[in-house]
Amino acid sequence: MQGELNLLESKLAQLVQLTKRMRAENHQLRQDLAEALSHARQSDDKINIAKSRLENILAKLPDEKI
């Protein structure tokens, strides 16, 4: 009986440690995701600015007649 309790206690301790590690990893993954989403939004903004500038430049060019 004592052996079974010791085994259960050991397994419970392992479960607690695994849960702590998974929570820490999950927290880090959430931070990484937030950072990646922020970079993606910044990239989208830069692309939209560049697109707008190019459209303005193209609008100023004379029409080519063939």
N, C-alpha and C positions, 0 to 999 in steps of 0.2 A: 504494500500500500504506500509506504513512504517513497519507494522508488518511482511509483507512478506519479505521486505528487511532485517529486523533484523533476521528473521529465516534463510534466505539465508546466511547472514553473519556468523551466528552461525554454520551452516552446513559447510561452507567453512573453518572456523577456525578448526572445528573438522577434516575435511579432511586434512588440513595442518599438524595438530598434528599427525594424523594417518600415514601420509606419512613420517614424520620425524622418528617416531618410527619404521616403517617398514624398512626404509633405515638403521637405526642403527642396527636393528636385522639382516638385510641382510649382513651388513658389518661384524658383529660378526660371522655369519654363514660361511661366506667366510674364515675368519681367522681360525675358528674351522676346516673347511674342509682342508685347507692348512696344518694345524698342523697334522691332522689325516693322510693325504696322506704322509707327511714326516715320521711319525712314521711307517706307513705301509712299506715304502721304506726301512727304517732302519731295520725293522723286516725281510723283504725279504733278505736284505744283510746278516744279521746274520744267517738266515736259510741256505743261499747258502754257507756261510763260514763253517758252521757246517756240511753240506752235503759233501762238498769237503774234510774236515778233516776225516769224517767217510769213505769216499771212499778210501782215502789214507791209512787209517788203515786197511781196508778190503783187499786192494790190497797187503799189506805186510804180511797178514796171509797166512800160507801154505794152499794149496788146500787139502780138506778132501777127502780121498778115501775110498769108502765103499766096 
